[in-house]
Amino acid sequence: MSIKRKLTKVFTPENQPGFLGPGHWARPVISGPFSDSDPFIILMDDMLDKKDTTPVGGPHPHAGFETVSFLLEGEMGDERHKMKGGDFQIMTAGGGIIH
């Protein structure tokens, strides 16, 4: 079964400072009324240009949702969990995960 939807608007969001600090910018591609973007709640276009390898964020919990990452170009992560341009990653939090 296919669901047809009508394109309601086109916009180019402004860059905003990201939560990872200097070198992190994010644009909200999808936000607002969930009925307009179901099943997506939020979709961000993040740009990361860190000049050092200092870890940011640290372990933090998620529960009850999935995150999807698609890396367009470059590399990110450490030697155990490195993503390269074209890589796609899904994290299912379910009842809870700390990463």
GROMACS elastic network, one bead per residue, 0.5 to 0.9 nm:
[ bonds ]
;  ai    aj funct       b0    kb
    5     8     6  0.88190   500
    7    10     6  0.78480   500
    8    36     6  0.86280   500
   11    29     6  0.85373   500
   12    27     6  0.86372   500
   12    29     6  0.78537   500
   13    16     6  0.89551   500
   13    27     6  0.58311   500
   13    28     6  0.64135   500
   13    29     6  0.67274   500
   14    26     6  0.84287   500
   14    27     6  0.60572   500
   14    28     6  0.81014   500
   15    18     6  0.87747   500
   15    25     6  0.59745   500
   15    26     6  0.55502   500
   15    28     6  0.82381   500
   15    45     6  0.89904   500
   15    46     6  0.89051   500
   16    24     6  0.86497   500
   16    25     6  0.55175   500
   16    26     6  0.52645   500
   16    27     6  0.60940   500
   16    28     6  0.84937   500
   17    20     6  0.84439   500
   17    21     6  0.72503   500
   17    22     6  0.78013   500
   17    23     6  0.83843   500
   17    24     6  0.62395   500
   17    26     6  0.63171   500
   17    27     6  0.88405   500
   18    21     6  0.60974   500
   18    22     6  0.79248   500
   18    23     6  0.81365   500
   18    26     6  0.53607   500
   18    27     6  0.87538   500
   18    46     6  0.77080   500
   18    47     6  0.85336   500
   18    48     6  0.86935   500
   19    22     6  0.88335   500
   19    24     6  0.72010   500
   19    25     6  0.82832   500
   19    26     6  0.86727   500
   19    57     6  0.85919   500
   20    23     6  0.78573   500
   20    24     6  0.58514   500
   20    25     6  0.85802   500
   20    48     6  0.86498   500
   20    56     6  0.62961   500
   20    57     6  0.68205   500
   21    24     6  0.58458   500
   21    25     6  0.85323   500
   21    56     6  0.83949   500
   22    25     6  0.82745   500
   22    48     6  0.88668   500
   22    49     6  0.82710   500
   22    50     6  0.72677   500
   23    47     6  0.78631   500
   23    48     6  0.56426   500
   23    50     6  0.50844   500
   23    51     6  0.75869   500
   24    46     6  0.71678   500
   24    47     6  0.57618   500
   24    49     6  0.63154   500
   24    50     6  0.72957   500
   25    45     6  0.83573   500
   25    46     6  0.57530   500
   25    47     6  0.51180   500
   25    48     6  0.64803   500
   25    49     6  0.86397   500
   26    44     6  0.63191   500
   26    45     6  0.55264   500
   26    47     6  0.61052   500
   26    48     6  0.85666   500
   27    30     6  0.90000   500
   27    43     6  0.85836   500
   27    44     6  0.55433   500
   27    45     6  0.50311   500
   27    46     6  0.63821   500
   27    47     6  0.85720   500
   28    31     6  0.63971   500
   28    42     6  0.74129   500
   28    43     6  0.61250   500
   28    45     6  0.64345   500
   28    46     6  0.86571   500
   29    42     6  0.75745   500
   29    43     6  0.53315   500
   29    44     6  0.53712   500
   29    45     6  0.64751   500
   30    36     6  0.89257   500
   30    37     6  0.69453   500
   30    40     6  0.78167   500
   30    41     6  0.73956   500
   30    42     6  0.51791   500
   30    44     6  0.69531   500
   31    34     6  0.75740   500
   31    36     6  0.89068   500
   31    37     6  0.78425   500
   31    40     6  0.88628   500
   31    41     6  0.68250   500
   31    42     6  0.52782   500
   31    43     6  0.70640   500
   31    44     6  0.87879   500
   32    35     6  0.87172   500
   32    36     6  0.77887   500
   32    37     6  0.82634   500
   32    41     6  0.82862   500
   32    42     6  0.82505   500
   33    36     6  0.56673   500
   33    37     6  0.72382   500
   33    38     6  0.88935   500
   33    41     6  0.86668   500
   34    37     6  0.52206   500
   34    38     6  0.55289   500
   34    39     6  0.77189   500
   34    40     6  0.73377   500
   34    41     6  0.60787   500
   34    42     6  0.86647   500
   35    38     6  0.54952   500
   35    39     6  0.83698   500
   37    40     6  0.53743   500
   37    41     6  0.67425   500
   37    42     6  0.81941   500
   38    41     6  0.67510   500
   40    43     6  0.70933   500
   48    76     6  0.89738   500
   50    53     6  0.74256   500
   50    54     6  0.87185   500
   51    54     6  0.89492   500
   52    55     6  0.87742   500
   53    56     6  0.89664   500
   55    58     6  0.72619   500
   57    60     6  0.77131   500
   58    99     6  0.78960   500
   59    98     6  0.60914   500
   59    99     6  0.50498   500
   60    97     6  0.82844   500
   60    98     6  0.52755   500
   60    99     6  0.57509   500
   61    93     6  0.86876   500
   61    96     6  0.68597   500
   61    97     6  0.56066   500
   61    99     6  0.65972   500
   62    65     6  0.74648   500
   62    66     6  0.87928   500
   62    93     6  0.58195   500
   62    94     6  0.83819   500
   62    95     6  0.85428   500
   62    96     6  0.56237   500
   62    97     6  0.54851   500
   62    98     6  0.63884   500
   62    99     6  0.81593   500
   63    66     6  0.84737   500
   63    92     6  0.84372   500
   63    94     6  0.56131   500
   63    95     6  0.54461   500
   63    97     6  0.63722   500
   63    98     6  0.88290   500
   64    92     6  0.79379   500
   64    93     6  0.55906   500
   64    95     6  0.58971   500
   64    96     6  0.67598   500
   65    91     6  0.84660   500
   65    92     6  0.62869   500
   65    93     6  0.54924   500
   65    94     6  0.62142   500
   65    95     6  0.88938   500
   65    96     6  0.89397   500
   66    90     6  0.68339   500
   66    91     6  0.54426   500
   66    93     6  0.58350   500
   66    94     6  0.77487   500
   67    89     6  0.81367   500
   67    90     6  0.57756   500
   67    91     6  0.52079   500
   67    92     6  0.67361   500
   67    93     6  0.80997   500
   68    88     6  0.73607   500
   68    89     6  0.57041   500
   68    91     6  0.64883   500
   68    92     6  0.88205   500
   69    87     6  0.80712   500
   69    88     6  0.56676   500
   69    89     6  0.50569   500
   69    90     6  0.64591   500
   69    91     6  0.85682   500
   70    83     6  0.89780   500
   70    85     6  0.80919   500
   70    86     6  0.67169   500
   70    87     6  0.58660   500
   70    89     6  0.64976   500
   70    90     6  0.89406   500
   71    74     6  0.74764   500
   71    75     6  0.78076   500
   71    76     6  0.85520   500
   71    83     6  0.71075   500
   71    84     6  0.65466   500
   71    85     6  0.50724   500
   71    86     6  0.55412   500
   71    87     6  0.55881   500
   71    88     6  0.66091   500
   71    89     6  0.87057   500
   72    84     6  0.80914   500
   72    86     6  0.55025   500
   72    87     6  0.77376   500
   73    84     6  0.67636   500
   73    86     6  0.68431   500
   74    83     6  0.83384   500
   74    84     6  0.58635   500
   74    85     6  0.53316   500
   75    82     6  0.68984   500
   75    83     6  0.55162   500
   75    85     6  0.63899   500
   76    81     6  0.84214   500
   76    82     6  0.57304   500
   76    83     6  0.53656   500
   76    84     6  0.67672   500
   77    80     6  0.78452   500
   77    81     6  0.55660   500
   77    83     6  0.61967   500
   77    84     6  0.89658   500
   78    81     6  0.53110   500
   78    82     6  0.52637   500
   78    83     6  0.85732   500
   79    82     6  0.57126   500
   83    86     6  0.83483   500
   83    87     6  0.58994   500
   83    88     6  0.80645   500
   83    89     6  0.84581   500
   84    87     6  0.56047   500
   84    88     6  0.89890   500
   85    88     6  0.88602   500
   92    96     6  0.86743   500
   92    97     6  0.82845   500
   93    96     6  0.50555   500
   93    97     6  0.53456   500
   93    98     6  0.85447   500
   94    97     6  0.76111   500
